[in-house]
């Protein structure tokens, strides 16, 4: 920086600065991009308006067109059974709808029979229903004769069957009355109720989080104008990603949950990225008085950190694509789309707007912020905190580590399983029908097993089923009518579908049944999905850690600091899952949060939540370590690197984490269980990561490792690209 730059006194806020020729400076690619965007605001805005309008035109279709199913292990034995049942047994598959008619008198009563007939007509009129099987005495009529089940065979894929459940469960329930209760149930109805309950809860949570988010934004940015910038990025990213999800759904079924997670990440990362850039822009503007120059410097420093952060988020989420489950892959793709659009807006639209706003970015400043407007972006409190950590690393580092280890310890006994019917409201159609079936036919009836076998092995398979003590009943064999030579047997387990003993039953049957027999059914699909998740979790975690380390190594050029940044991410994650075990598995605090513990954590949590937590943790890691590297490049002093990093990024990390914690914890207050799990696990992870890992433990580790943290062998420096975070 030139002497003139250092001694120049900026004009008062809102006043035009002196026109001075800018000295020649070297700008990197992002700096040049930012300066170009700030000089071409109209073009950038027009391009973004065209993109948002083009993709946003599809956005209203997002909730109606996205898929409702996809929770399956592609290629598993149970999925093969469902495909065979769809193709050869009239749609009598796990995705078929079951309509339960429970009465206070025999179902043969003319009034009850009339209800059954009208229910059958409703089902038969829907083109997604292959055929309707009426109640059959001894099979789908209860022993007391007061409960009957109509089976509506699947005539469409699993996603369309969930949509059929959306459309039919209301009209079917409307047939209830005069001592007769009609309820649609089955896997498709369960996913329909599950998606609806969670969507409503997530929308409610997002509405509750907005006032808190806005308040934290105003406090964090210090002015109303600056606080509005994250909303600009979020709205642009959300509108574009919503439309893109609709288009993606035409290529591959995309889970409706993808939009919910995309909204969450677009808001969270839009705030993070805008905070980091706006704070840096204000500082550069205070020093130079020239908006374009400030934008160029901001993009060359904070812009690089944001680009690296976005890359790490995308890499972390891309590892979820290794899980062969359509719902998981589409949710990951949805979040990745939102991150991509928000990142693009941050690197183009935000610098264009900042370049035009100039000092007006401080408009509407709070009294306290008005007094400090135009000063350095550094925080005196975090500078003092950095000095304290440097002087007494063990005094603060050891307690932080002990707290994290104590919270992480319960993770050793963590159990996971697919959610039971208790995750949907008690008055939902799926749960009402489920309860009626259990009451009339026995605890295992809602989870009947389906065994497809060649006709020649059917008798042997039936004998194995009848000899099994864990099978309560075996229904008559059903021959395929299309000449395929296949037979389907249905067996009722002795235990509830969510009972851990069912997994043992299925495992034993697969060992004892004839070689070509396949075991499936809705409950078995959940077991196969859980088994696949258990198998893939170590792979996903390993890939995320390895790719995160490589990205940090590329950016920071120092193996030890890259390793510290990656490994410390595991501490907050383990601590959050340890706390989740105490709450959701053991039930501590269940009454306070208002849920019924299942005795386990939902099966998708380790894979999906880990990827999300790691992505957010890497966000803060990049902010802190890129700032530390910038100061180390300028001074070569490890102490100034640590203190400078906390001085210039501590307040940003603290404010960004506060917003995320507020957003996530509102989900912990939602009605259904899955949003509670997500909100508590992610909220705790962000809180612990920001408060104990990024602002205490990682700086302490940098203090203890000293110059070794930034050492790199000569051969590695020759191989790695030269990436610098300092400007000038």
Secondary structure as GFF3:
##gff-version 3
##sequence-region A 1 728
A	DSSP	alpha_helix	3	7	.	.	.	ID=ss1
A	DSSP	alpha_helix	29	39	.	.	.	ID=ss2
A	DSSP	alpha_helix	41	59	.	.	.	ID=ss3
A	DSSP	alpha_helix	62	65	.	.	.	ID=ss4
A	DSSP	alpha_helix	77	88	.	.	.	ID=ss5
A	DSSP	beta_strand	97	103	.	.	.	ID=ss6
A	DSSP	alpha_helix	110	124	.	.	.	ID=ss7
A	DSSP	beta_strand	129	133	.	.	.	ID=ss8
A	DSSP	beta_strand	147	154	.	.	.	ID=ss9
A	DSSP	alpha_helix	158	173	.	.	.	ID=ss10
A	DSSP	beta_strand	180	185	.	.	.	ID=ss11
A	DSSP	alpha_helix	187	221	.	.	.	ID=ss12
A	DSSP	alpha_helix	224	251	.	.	.	ID=ss13
A	DSSP	alpha_helix	257	288	.	.	.	ID=ss14
A	DSSP	alpha_helix	291	318	.	.	.	ID=ss15
A	DSSP	three_ten_helix	319	322	.	.	.	ID=ss16
A	DSSP	alpha_helix	326	345	.	.	.	ID=ss17
A	DSSP	pi_helix	346	350	.	.	.	ID=ss18
A	DSSP	alpha_helix	351	357	.	.	.	ID=ss19
A	DSSP	three_ten_helix	358	362	.	.	.	ID=ss20
A	DSSP	alpha_helix	367	372	.	.	.	ID=ss21
A	DSSP	alpha_helix	380	391	.	.	.	ID=ss22
A	DSSP	alpha_helix	393	408	.	.	.	ID=ss23
A	DSSP	three_ten_helix	409	413	.	.	.	ID=ss24
A	DSSP	beta_strand	416	417	.	.	.	ID=ss25
A	DSSP	three_ten_helix	421	423	.	.	.	ID=ss26
A	DSSP	alpha_helix	429	441	.	.	.	ID=ss27
A	DSSP	three_ten_helix	445	447	.	.	.	ID=ss28
A	DSSP	beta_strand	449	454	.	.	.	ID=ss29
A	DSSP	three_ten_helix	455	457	.	.	.	ID=ss30
A	DSSP	alpha_helix	458	467	.	.	.	ID=ss31
A	DSSP	beta_strand	471	474	.	.	.	ID=ss32
A	DSSP	beta_strand	478	479	.	.	.	ID=ss33
A	DSSP	beta_strand	486	493	.	.	.	ID=ss34
A	DSSP	alpha_helix	501	512	.	.	.	ID=ss35
A	DSSP	beta_strand	518	520	.	.	.	ID=ss36
A	DSSP	alpha_helix	522	556	.	.	.	ID=ss37
A	DSSP	alpha_helix	559	580	.	.	.	ID=ss38
A	DSSP	pi_helix	581	585	.	.	.	ID=ss39
A	DSSP	alpha_helix	590	593	.	.	.	ID=ss40
A	DSSP	beta_strand	601	602	.	.	.	ID=ss41
A	DSSP	pi_helix	605	609	.	.	.	ID=ss42
A	DSSP	alpha_helix	610	635	.	.	.	ID=ss43
A	DSSP	alpha_helix	638	668	.	.	.	ID=ss44
A	DSSP	alpha_helix	673	688	.	.	.	ID=ss45
A	DSSP	pi_helix	689	697	.	.	.	ID=ss46
A	DSSP	alpha_helix	698	705	.	.	.	ID=ss47
A	DSSP	three_ten_helix	706	710	.	.	.	ID=ss48
A	DSSP	alpha_helix	714	719	.	.	.	ID=ss49
###
